Amino acid sequence: FRNVFVAGASRGVGRMVVQKILQKGSSVVALVRNNTEAASELNALEGVTVIEGDAFDYKTVENAMDGCSAVVSTLGGSPQENGKIIDYDGNQNVIEAAGILGVT
């Protein structure tokens, strides 16, 4: 895959996935929440394009993913104050956008 979209690339498993993808020679579009530290660290890596945004926002996900050939999601976390759960709602946006854009 030439360009891989990674949702949840800020830390933990997501950050490890980014490293592995880069080691394989692919580039990464990394969706991170408004986390300047993570964005700065990822921007310092050659081959990474950082998109700061919210996976709860479908259009943000779709726009970030457009042009990618593969998707990896490591989204997870605690329920939001409004009851939304990133594991469900955020991943639903990732899956729907991938389907619409024809990304595997």
C-alpha positions as CSV (number, residue, x, y, z in Angstrom):
1,F,0.0,0.0,0.0
2,R,1.3,3.4,-0.9
3,N,-0.5,5.7,1.5
4,V,-2.2,4.4,4.7
5,F,-4.7,6.2,6.8
6,V,-4.3,5.6,10.5
7,A,-7.0,6.7,12.9
8,G,-5.8,6.9,16.5
9,A,-2.2,7.5,15.7
10,S,-1.5,9.7,18.7
11,R,0.0,7.1,21.0
12,G,0.1,3.5,22.1
13,V,-0.8,0.9,19.5
14,G,-1.5,3.6,16.9
15,R,2.0,5.1,17.2
16,M,3.5,1.6,16.8
17,V,1.4,0.9,13.7
18,V,2.6,4.2,12.2
19,Q,6.2,3.1,12.8
20,K,5.7,-0.3,11.2
21,I,4.0,1.1,8.2
22,L,6.8,3.6,7.7
23,Q,9.4,0.7,8.0
24,K,7.6,-1.1,5.2
25,G,8.1,1.9,2.9
26,S,4.6,3.3,2.9
27,S,3.5,6.8,3.8
28,V,0.9,7.6,6.5
29,V,-1.9,10.0,6.9
30,A,-2.3,10.1,10.7
31,L,-5.6,11.4,12.2
32,V,-5.0,12.7,15.7
33,R,-7.2,14.7,18.1
34,N,-6.2,18.2,18.8
35,N,-3.0,17.1,20.5
36,T,-0.2,19.4,19.6
37,E,2.5,17.3,21.2
38,A,1.5,14.1,19.3
39,A,1.0,16.1,16.1
40,S,4.5,17.7,16.4
41,E,6.1,14.3,17.1
42,L,4.4,12.7,14.1
43,N,5.1,15.6,11.8
44,A,8.8,15.1,12.6
45,L,8.6,11.7,11.0
46,E,9.4,11.5,7.3
47,G,6.5,10.1,5.4
48,V,3.8,11.2,7.8
49,T,1.1,13.7,7.1
50,V,-0.8,14.7,10.3
51,I,-4.5,15.7,10.2
52,E,-5.7,17.1,13.5
53,G,-9.4,16.4,13.9
54,D,-12.1,14.4,15.5
55,A,-13.1,10.9,14.4
56,F,-16.6,11.7,15.6
57,D,-16.8,14.1,12.6
58,Y,-17.5,12.1,9.5
59,K,-16.4,14.7,7.0
60,T,-13.0,15.1,8.8
61,V,-12.5,11.4,8.5
62,E,-13.5,11.2,4.9
63,N,-11.4,14.1,3.8
64,A,-8.4,12.8,5.6
65,M,-8.8,9.4,4.2
66,D,-9.3,10.5,0.6
67,G,-6.4,9.4,-1.5
68,C,-5.3,6.6,0.8
69,S,-5.1,3.0,-0.3
70,A,-5.5,1.3,3.1
71,V,-7.0,2.0,6.5
72,V,-5.9,1.0,10.1
73,S,-8.0,2.1,13.1
74,T,-6.7,2.0,16.6
75,L,-9.4,4.2,18.0
76,G,-10.5,3.6,21.6
77,G,-11.1,5.3,24.8
78,S,-13.7,6.2,27.4
79,P,-17.2,7.4,26.7
80,Q,-17.5,11.1,26.1
81,E,-19.7,13.4,28.3
82,N,-22.4,13.3,25.7
83,G,-22.4,9.4,25.7
84,K,-20.7,8.9,22.4
85,I,-18.1,6.1,22.3
86,I,-15.2,6.5,20.0
87,D,-14.9,2.7,19.7
88,Y,-18.3,2.7,18.1
89,D,-19.1,6.1,16.7
90,G,-15.6,7.0,15.5
91,N,-14.9,3.6,14.0
92,Q,-18.3,3.7,12.3
93,N,-17.2,6.9,10.5
94,V,-13.9,5.2,9.5
95,I,-15.7,2.1,8.2
96,E,-18.3,4.2,6.3
97,A,-15.7,6.5,4.7
98,A,-13.5,3.6,3.7
99,G,-16.5,1.9,2.0
100,I,-17.5,5.0,0.2
101,L,-14.0,5.8,-1.0
102,G,-13.2,2.2,-1.9
103,V,-10.3,2.0,0.6
104,T,-9.4,-1.4,2.1
